[in-house]
């Protein structure tokens, strides 16, 4: 039995996330560089309860932007500009997209992402990535976040896949280790060349 399904994380793998220098420039511009809530989110977003609630689908993303604009001295229109910049097509990792497109057809390809309730629209409509995918699994839609093994189980069921015949690429080591514990072949994304070379090596051996 070889690999039949390839899973990709979204943010940090397919979509390049903003670097801290860029974020800190915006913080300084709005006079928010010393704001404790923002500093905490930037220092460790995975431990932010707000981020977790968004990814669990407990808080709709549109509500978050409204609440944030009320709590922080930034206009909603400015947040929308920031959001568009973050999710712009030029932020896509073209090498990962090309790899995903190359694999699509020979393998089942899917996105498995910890993300908010508007992410599917961004992936399918704004970024037009649906043509490279067989399935999209978003944590906010399932009420579960990686590394919860129940989300991996949902993914296997949705794709009619087996863990030992699945390859997964994620930038979070915690998620990679959880996927391996579940029986999935998993690679941590550190750099594009490293990640894709490792994926190809596994596919050559197991595919």
N, C-alpha and C positions, 0 to 999 in steps of 0.2 A: 504494500500500500504506500502511495506517495502523497505529496501535497496536492490538494485539490482546491483549497480556499486560501486566499490571502486577505488579511485584515490590515487596515491602515488607521492609525490615529489621525485626527484632523489638526488641531492646534499644536504647533511645535514640530509637525512632521510634514503635512501637506501645506499648511499655512504657516508661513514664517511669522513668529510672534515679535512684537516690538521689543527692541533692546532697551535696557534700563536707561541708557543715556538719553534716548528719545523721550521716554516717559518722564524722566527727571526734568527735561527742558520744558515740557508742558506743565509740570508741577510748579516750576519756578515762574513760568509765565503767568500762571493764575494765583501765585502766592500761596500754594498749597504744599510746599516742600516740607514743612514741619507738621503737617496734619497727621496725627497719630493713626487714624483709621486707614488713611491711604498708605502711609508708610508700612503698616502691618500687612496690608493686602499685597503690596509690591514685594515685601521681604519674603513672604511665603504664601502665595495665593492658594496653594492646596490646603492650607490650614485655616483659611478665611471662612467663617461660617456663612457669610454672604455668598461667596463663590460656590460653596457646597450646596446652599439652598437653590441657587440658580441651576446648577447642574442636576439637582434632584427633581427639578420641575416644581419646587414649592413656591418659587417666586417667578412670575412671568418676566421676561427680559424688559418688556416695555415699561412695566411697573418699576423696575430697578432704575431705569434711566430717569423716570419722573421723580422718584424718591431722592436719587443722588443729586439731581439738579436743585431740589429743595434744600438739601442738607449742605451742599457745597456751593460756593458762589460761582457757578458756571451755568451759562444759559443752555437750555435744552438743544438749541440749534448748534451750539458749539460741540456738544456731546455727539450729535449726529455726524458732524464733520469728522470728529475723532474716530467714530465707529466706521465710517466709510473708508478712512485711511487704513485702519487696522485690517478690514476685510476686503481691501482692494485686490483686483486680479494680479497686480504687480507684486503682491506679497506672496503669491503662490510659489512653492518650490517646484520649478518647471522640471527638474530632473526626476523628482518623485512622481509628478504627474505623468511624465513620459513613460516611466517604468510601469505605473499602474495601467496606463493605456495599452502598453505592450503586453502585459499579463492578462488583461481583460479578454475573455474569449477562451483562452487556453485554461484559465483558472477562474473560479468565482472570485470576484473582488468586491470588497465592502469596506465602509468606514465604520469604525467603532469608536465613539468619542464621548468623553465627559464634556457636555456642552449644554447650553440653554435651549429654550423652546423655539427660538427663531433660527437655529443653526441649519435645520433641514432646508429652509427657504434659501438661506445664503448659499449652501452647497449646490442645490439644484437650479435655482433661478439666477442668483447674482453671479456665481462662479461657473455655472454650466458644467458641473462635474458629474452629473448623473449619467452621462453617456459612457463613462468609464466604469460604472458600478452596477452590481447586481442588487445591492442592499445598502441601506444606511441605518445604523442603530445609534440613536442619540439618548444619552442617559436621562435627560429631562423628560423624555417621552415614556421611559420605562420606570422612572422613580427609583433607579439604582445607579450607582457610580462605580467605575473601576476603582479599586481592585476587587470589588465584591464578586465572588465566583458566580453568583446568580446572574449577573449580567453576561458573563461568558456563556453560561448555559442557555440564556435566551438567544444569544447570537448563534450558537450552534443549532438550536431548534429552528430559528428563522431561516437559516441557510441550509438546513438539512445536512449539516457538516459534522465531522468527527474531529475532536481536538488533535489527535495524532496526525491528521491529514490537513491541518491548518497552520499557517504561518502568519505571525502578527508583528507589526512594527509600531513601536510606541516610544516616546521620548522619556517617559517616566520609568525609572528602574523598578519602583514599587509595582507598577502595573505589569511590567515585563516578568518579574519574579512570580507574581500571582498567576499570570497566564501559563507560565511553565509549570507551576504547581497543579494547574488544571489539566495539564497534558498537552498544551499548545506549544509549538515551536515559536519562540519569541525572540526578537532582536531589539536591543535598545538603540534608538536613534540618537547619535551623538553628533556626527557629521554626515552629510549627504553621501559622500563617496564611501565612507566606512559602512554605512547602513545598507546601501544598495549592493555593495560588493558582498557583504555577509549574506544578504537575502539570496543573491544569485548562487552563492556557494551552497547554501542549504537546498535550494531548488535543484541544483545539479546533482546533489547527493540523494535528496528525498523525492524530487519531483518526477 
